[in-house]
């Protein structure tokens, strides 16, 4: 994995989890934090977040798995021949990705029709 790919995938992960938390956990207290994205001990960027504790746990778990992915050309996690997620975390992430993916898709459609 390249530095650019790690940054891009981490930002995508952040956007999906942030949207899910904002919409589904709007009534739960949020934590402010910043994830320091690093590649081979080199600090690349800080990614600030404002999410609930449950989503923070998922975000940090997913980042750890992403950062330590053993594949040179990283496949999408759902198509990976060697899945590394624990089953409960896999289910949570699948739910977040499905919900947020739909939300991002609907947002784009609304913009097209509102022009």
C-alpha positions as CSV (number, residue, x, y, z in Angstrom):
1,X,0.0,0.0,0.0
2,X,1.2,3.5,-0.8
3,X,1.1,6.6,1.5
4,X,-1.5,8.2,-0.8
5,X,-3.7,5.1,-0.8
6,X,-3.6,4.9,3.0
7,X,-4.5,8.6,3.3
8,X,-7.3,8.2,0.8
9,X,-8.8,5.1,2.3
10,X,-8.6,6.5,5.8
11,X,-10.3,9.7,4.8
12,X,-13.1,7.6,3.1
13,X,-13.4,5.5,6.2
14,X,-13.7,8.7,8.3
15,X,-16.4,10.2,6.0
16,X,-18.5,7.1,6.1
17,X,-18.3,6.6,9.9
18,X,-18.8,10.3,10.6
19,X,-21.9,10.4,8.4
20,X,-23.3,7.3,10.1
21,X,-22.6,8.6,13.5
22,X,-24.2,12.0,12.7
23,X,-27.4,10.4,11.3
24,X,-27.8,7.4,13.5
25,X,-26.3,8.5,16.8
26,X,-27.3,12.2,16.8
27,X,-28.6,11.9,20.4
28,X,-25.5,10.3,21.9
29,X,-22.7,12.5,23.3
30,X,-19.7,12.9,20.9
31,X,-16.0,12.8,21.5
32,X,-13.6,15.1,19.8
33,X,-10.3,13.5,18.7
34,X,-7.7,13.3,16.0
35,X,-6.3,10.3,14.3
36,X,-2.7,10.6,13.4
37,X,-2.3,8.8,10.1
38,X,1.1,7.3,9.7
39,X,2.9,5.0,7.3
40,X,6.0,3.0,8.2
41,X,6.6,5.3,11.3
42,X,6.2,8.5,9.2
43,X,3.4,10.8,10.3
44,X,1.4,11.8,7.2
45,X,-1.5,13.8,8.6
46,X,-4.0,14.3,11.4
47,X,-7.6,13.6,10.8
48,X,-9.9,15.3,13.3
49,X,-13.2,13.6,14.2
50,X,-16.3,14.2,16.3
51,X,-18.0,10.9,16.9
52,X,-19.6,8.8,19.7
53,X,-17.5,6.3,21.6
54,X,-18.9,3.3,19.8
55,X,-18.0,4.8,16.4
56,X,-14.6,5.9,17.6
57,X,-13.9,2.3,18.6
58,X,-14.9,1.1,15.2
59,X,-12.9,3.9,13.4
60,X,-9.7,3.1,15.3
61,X,-10.2,-0.6,14.8
62,X,-10.8,-0.2,11.1
63,X,-7.8,2.1,10.7
64,X,-5.6,-0.4,12.5
65,X,-6.7,-3.1,10.1
66,X,-6.2,-0.9,7.1
67,X,-2.8,0.3,8.2
68,X,-1.6,-3.3,8.8
69,X,-3.1,-4.8,5.6
70,X,-0.6,-7.3,4.3
71,X,-1.6,-7.0,0.7
72,X,0.6,-5.0,-1.7
73,X,-2.4,-4.2,-3.9
74,X,-5.1,-3.9,-1.2
75,X,-8.4,-5.4,-2.3
76,X,-11.7,-4.1,-0.9
77,X,-12.2,-5.8,2.5
78,X,-15.4,-7.6,1.4
79,X,-13.5,-9.2,-1.5
80,X,-10.3,-10.0,0.6
81,X,-9.2,-13.7,0.4
82,X,-7.8,-13.4,4.0
83,X,-10.3,-11.3,6.0
84,X,-8.8,-9.9,9.2
85,X,-11.9,-8.3,10.8
86,X,-13.5,-10.0,13.8
87,X,-17.0,-11.1,12.9
88,X,-18.8,-8.6,15.2
89,X,-16.7,-5.7,13.9
90,X,-17.2,-6.9,10.3
91,X,-21.0,-6.7,10.8
92,X,-20.8,-3.2,12.3
93,X,-18.6,-2.0,9.5
94,X,-20.8,-3.5,6.8
95,X,-23.8,-1.8,8.4
96,X,-22.0,1.6,8.4
97,X,-20.8,1.2,4.9
98,X,-24.2,0.2,3.6
99,X,-26.0,3.1,5.4
100,X,-23.5,5.8,4.5
101,X,-23.1,4.5,0.9
102,X,-26.8,5.0,0.4
103,X,-26.7,8.4,2.0
104,X,-23.9,9.6,-0.2
105,X,-25.7,8.2,-3.3
106,X,-28.9,9.9,-2.3
107,X,-27.0,13.2,-1.7
108,X,-25.6,13.1,-5.2
109,X,-29.1,12.4,-6.7
110,X,-30.7,15.3,-4.8
111,X,-28.0,17.7,-6.1
112,X,-28.7,16.6,-9.7
113,X,-32.5,17.0,-9.4
114,X,-32.3,20.3,-7.5
115,X,-30.5,22.1,-10.4
